[in-house]
Amino acid sequence: MKRVTSGLLAGLMVIALAGTAYAGSIRVYNNDSKTHTVKLKCNGSSKSFDIKASTTTTYTFHSTASSCDIVGGTISWPVKKLENGKKWKIKNGKAIPN
């Protein structure tokens, strides 16, 4: 019985790990005195988030990829995709790698 239980538990763990989606995150410091919005497209799903004035925030995007396409918002980005682990500073409405 113990062997059957441990085998079943191992099988369930494999299934759970196979269904786990990737997630990416970016860290953003907003040096501006106004809130900015970022609009993303992650594997066909639309996402958006706000970066409040004069704050630092980490945004996590849940996706099956570790990056999302930038499709709009109030910030000018030097890239077309936000990639996992990157840090950014917002100044005068423009994103600068940090």
C-alpha positions in Angstrom: 0.0 0.0 0.0 2.8 2.4 0.8 4.4 1.8 -2.6 1.1 2.5 -4.4 0.6 5.7 -2.4 4.1 7.0 -3.1 3.8 6.2 -6.8 0.5 8.0 -7.0 1.9 11.0 -5.3 4.9 11.1 -7.6 2.6 10.9 -10.6 0.5 13.8 -9.4 3.6 15.9 -8.9 4.7 15.3 -12.4 1.2 16.3 -13.7 1.2 19.4 -11.6 4.6 20.5 -12.8 3.7 19.9 -16.4 0.7 22.2 -16.1 2.7 25.0 -14.5 2.9 28.2 -16.7 6.0 30.3 -16.9 6.0 33.7 -15.4 8.1 36.8 -16.1 8.6 39.9 -14.0 10.1 43.3 -14.5 11.1 45.9 -11.9 10.2 49.5 -12.7 11.0 52.8 -11.0 8.7 55.7 -12.0 10.7 58.9 -11.6 7.9 60.9 -13.1 5.2 62.7 -10.9 2.4 61.1 -12.8 1.0 57.5 -13.2 1.8 55.7 -16.4 0.0 52.8 -18.0 1.6 49.9 -19.9 -0.4 47.7 -22.3 1.0 44.3 -23.2 0.0 41.3 -25.3 1.2 38.0 -23.8 0.6 35.0 -26.0 -2.6 36.5 -27.4 -3.9 37.7 -24.1 -4.1 41.5 -23.4 -2.7 42.7 -20.1 -2.3 46.2 -18.7 -0.9 47.7 -15.5 -0.3 51.1 -14.0 2.9 52.4 -12.5 2.1 55.0 -9.9 4.0 58.2 -9.7 7.3 58.3 -7.9 7.2 54.6 -6.9 9.1 51.4 -7.6 7.0 48.3 -8.5 7.5 44.8 -9.7 5.0 43.6 -12.3 4.7 39.9 -12.9 3.1 38.7 -16.2 1.9 35.1 -16.2 2.4 33.6 -19.6 3.8 30.5 -21.3 6.7 32.7 -22.4 9.1 34.8 -20.5 8.3 38.0 -22.5 5.4 40.1 -23.6 4.9 42.4 -26.6 4.4 46.1 -25.7 1.3 47.3 -27.6 0.5 50.6 -26.0 0.4 52.8 -23.0 1.8 56.2 -21.9 5.5 55.3 -21.9 8.0 55.3 -24.8 10.0 52.1 -24.7 13.3 51.5 -26.6 12.3 47.8 -27.0 9.3 46.0 -28.5 9.1 43.3 -25.8 9.4 43.3 -22.0 11.5 40.4 -20.9 11.8 38.6 -17.6 14.3 40.0 -15.1 14.8 43.4 -16.7 14.9 46.6 -14.7 13.6 49.9 -16.0 13.5 53.6 -14.9 10.8 55.9 -16.2 11.8 59.5 -16.7 9.9 62.1 -18.7 7.6 59.5 -20.1 10.5 57.4 -21.5 11.8 54.0 -20.3 15.5 53.7 -19.7 17.2 50.3 -18.9 18.3 50.4 -15.3 
